[in-house]
Amino acid sequence: MSNVERYYDNGAQAEWARLDRDRVEFAVTLRALAEYLPPPPARVLDIGGGPGRYAIELAQRGYDVTLADISAAELALAQHMASERGVRISSFVKADARDLAALRDASFDAVLLMGPLYHLLEEADRRRAASEAVRVAKPGAIVMATNITRYAAIRWWAKHQPMQVVERATVYEQQIRTGMTPDAVGFTDLYLMRPAELPALFDGTGVAHIVTVACEGVVSMIRDKLHELDPEPWEFWMDLNYRLGKDPDTHGLAEHLLYIARKS
């Protein structure tokens, strides 16, 4: 069992709860899905979707969703959460993002790769995952992928526990230089990309880039007060953040980037 599979098998509930804490990321990504996905009942594949936060949301909106993940525990939790909400997910597939052999070529109207890329330490593996996502997409399908940006971890520790970087300076110097941190503290194998790397992974795969969105936009690491807002000002800020997150000037400062393309 890999570090990544072990981490998510042991942390399925925490992964479900993560988007309750990171509400900005969730809200902005949902706006991107609403803008760029084809209308329901289009077939959507969610690769690495874990406990199914996005899969369940899309199924509730009428999409025909297949959820694939490397973690059996995450898939089991997704099944439970979907059942509890009376939502039908068409299929649950245990699979590695680098090998989707169980899924046919050109069989989905949209493919989401929102997670696996930041656990693949080798570029060849990241390229394989990108290629597999495009392979199973139909011509004209939307393909979306996320990364974590190069300095996101450093900034997180600066806010929450700055001595972590001081005491493990060698680890973080390697992360700054290479993007790689095997078995990262409190997490698992981690690869952090520079903004230009994400679209570059899809070069030669047969997709045309539409836009890249900074999921935390202009409020990365400073969003705590937003969580206290009433619904109307919250929605105002999320609309603003989504719009500004399309500006490349925000991309290096966000924690997550969302790449959106269309298969030729």
KANOR-V694754 format. One record per residue. N is the residue number from 1. SS is DSSP state (a for helix, b for strand, c for the rest). PSI is psi in whole degrees, 0 to 359 (none if undefined). BURIAL is I if it has 24 or more other ideal C-beta (glycine too) atoms within 12 Angstrom, else O. Layout:
((N,SS,PSI,BURIAL) (N,SS,PSI,BURIAL))
//
This chain:
((1,c,133,O) (2,c,163,O) (3,a,319,O) (4,a,312,I) (5,a,317,I) (6,a,316,O) (7,a,312,I) (8,a,329,I) (9,a,326,I) (10,a,353,O) (11,c,34,O) (12,a,314,I) (13,a,320,O) (14,a,323,O) (15,a,323,I) (16,a,317,I) (17,a,341,O) (18,a,319,O) (19,a,353,I) (20,a,325,O) (21,a,315,O) (22,c,62,I) (23,a,331,I) (24,a,311,I) (25,a,315,I) (26,a,313,I) (27,a,318,I) (28,a,318,I) (29,a,320,I) (30,a,324,I) (31,a,321,I) (32,a,318,I) (33,a,317,I) (34,a,324,O) (35,a,322,O) (36,a,339,I) (37,c,149,I) (38,c,161,I) (39,c,153,O) (40,c,151,O) (41,c,47,O) (42,c,152,I) (43,b,124,I) (44,b,132,I) (45,b,125,I) (46,b,101,I) (47,b,124,I) (48,c,28,I) (49,c,3,I) (50,c,234,I) (51,c,2,I) (52,c,24,I) (53,a,311,I) (54,a,323,I) (55,a,315,I) (56,a,317,I) (57,a,316,I) (58,a,321,I) (59,a,323,I) (60,a,333,O) (61,c,2,O) (62,c,6,O) (63,c,153,I) (64,b,103,I) (65,b,133,I) (66,b,130,I) (67,b,124,I) (68,b,138,I) (69,b,155,I) (70,c,341,I) (71,c,120,I) (72,a,324,I) (73,a,320,I) (74,a,318,I) (75,a,321,I) (76,a,319,I) (77,a,320,I) (78,a,318,I) (79,a,316,I) (80,a,313,O) (81,a,321,I) (82,a,316,I) (83,a,318,O) (84,a,329,O) (85,c,2,O) (86,c,32,O) (87,c,139,I) (88,c,117,O) (89,c,129,I) (90,c,321,I) (91,b,144,I) (92,b,124,I) (93,b,122,I) (94,b,115,I) (95,c,152,I) (96,b,136,I) (97,c,337,I) (98,c,349,I) (99,b,95,O) (100,c,41,I) (101,c,335,O) (102,c,350,O) (103,c,138,I) (104,c,155,O) (105,c,146,O) (106,c,51,O) (107,c,359,I) (108,b,145,I) (109,b,342,I) (110,b,143,I) (111,b,128,I) (112,b,128,I) (113,b,67,I) (114,c,73,I) (115,c,310,I) (116,a,327,I) (117,a,330,I) (118,a,9,I) (119,a,3,I) (120,c,109,I) (121,c,332,I) (122,c,137,O) (123,a,322,O) (124,a,324,O) (125,a,321,I) (126,a,319,I) (127,a,323,I) (128,a,317,I) (129,a,318,I) (130,a,317,I) (131,a,320,I) (132,a,320,I) (133,a,318,I) (134,a,322,I) (135,a,317,I) (136,c,356,I) (137,b,141,I) (138,b,157,I) (139,b,132,O) (140,b,354,O) (141,b,154,I) (142,b,135,I) (143,b,127,I) (144,b,141,I) (145,b,149,I) (146,b,156,I) (147,b,176,I) (148,b,138,I) (149,b,160,I) (150,c,321,I) (151,c,11,I) (152,a,317,I) (153,a,317,I) (154,a,315,I) (155,a,322,I) (156,a,314,I) (157,a,324,I) (158,a,323,O) (159,a,320,O) (160,a,325,O) (161,c,75,O) (162,c,335,O) (163,a,341,O) (164,a,316,O) (165,a,322,I) (166,a,314,O) (167,a,341,O) (168,c,46,O) (169,a,323,O) (170,a,319,O) (171,a,315,I) (172,a,333,I) (173,a,321,O) (174,a,319,O) (175,a,317,I) (176,a,319,O) (177,a,317,O) (178,a,343,O) (179,c,350,I) (180,b,135,I) (181,b,96,I) (182,c,135,O) (183,c,57,O) (184,c,148,I) (185,c,127,O) (186,c,6,O) (187,c,225,I) (188,c,196,I) (189,c,130,I) (190,b,130,I) (191,b,125,I) (192,c,125,I) (193,b,153,I) (194,c,152,O) (195,a,323,I) (196,a,341,O) (197,a,328,I) (198,a,306,I) (199,a,329,I) (200,a,330,O) (201,a,333,I) (202,c,2,I) (203,c,132,O) (204,c,3,O) (205,c,351,I) (206,c,28,I) (207,b,156,I) (208,b,124,O) (209,b,134,I) (210,b,303,O) (211,b,154,I) (212,b,135,I) (213,b,131,I) (214,b,112,I) (215,c,327,I) (216,c,356,I) (217,a,230,I) (218,a,0,I) (219,a,19,I) (220,c,126,I) (221,c,0,I) (222,c,34,O) (223,c,2,I) (224,a,316,O) (225,a,330,O) (226,a,325,I) (227,a,343,O) (228,a,355,O) (229,c,152,O) (230,c,165,O) (231,a,317,O) (232,a,309,O) (233,a,330,O) (234,a,312,O) (235,a,323,O) (236,a,311,O) (237,a,323,I) (238,a,322,I) (239,a,316,O) (240,a,314,O) (241,a,320,I) (242,a,316,I) (243,a,313,O) (244,a,335,I) (245,c,346,I) (246,c,348,I) (247,c,121,O) (248,a,338,O) (249,a,340,O) (250,a,350,I) (251,c,324,I) (252,c,342,I) (253,c,341,I) (254,c,161,I) (255,c,323,I) (256,b,139,I) (257,b,144,I) (258,b,115,I) (259,b,133,I) (260,b,129,I) (261,b,169,I) (262,b,134,I) (263,b,133,I) (264,c,none,O))
//
